Amino acid sequence: MHPSETLTDKETGTGLHPLRLLLILLIISILMMFAGLTSGYIVRRDEGNWLEFDLPTGLLFNTIVIAISSATMQWAWFSARNDNLRQVKIGMLITLALGILFLIGQWQVWSELVSNRVYFGGADSNPSGSFMYVLTGLHGFHLITGLIFLVLVVVKSLRYQVHSRQMLAITNGTIYWHFLGALWLYLYLFLLLNH
């Protein structure tokens, strides 16, 4: 428990705030989904009929963007802990902008796949391309949920409801955002090593 979370925040019998417990369960379920998908990727690749293609160059760009966004999110969290409310807002807005830039970059990755005749489905598709779309698309979906979470924290920060005595929202947002960054790094390295 963070020192700024009061004892009244601990309601579940687990010692965790219900929203923190929900976040942990969400992260576990997402991890299980991606573990299953990456395992399926390896099993299906070994069965043959697997199209080899170069990974889109935009994947590296997206990796850099999400790493920087993780740093700006952490900066916003430290700023909240130190009651620097102006920097909280700046850090959150930069993180939000970088998250949107990541999604634009992901759209560019898919455009590059299509221009290289790698399709999700249809007569010209291949399981290798389909897996690429599913893995990156599901991550993109979860990143959108992260952006919604960030917008809620930004609104709270604009109302002065994010500071050293009210850290739950920004802490949960930071945990989830770092998780999404780590998940992307895992996917990127997985695709580099197994493609």
Summary of the structure (lengths in Angstrom):
residues: 195
radius of gyration: 19.0
end to end distance: 41.0
largest distance: 58.8
contacts: 586
relative contact order: 0.17
helix: 75%
strand: 1%
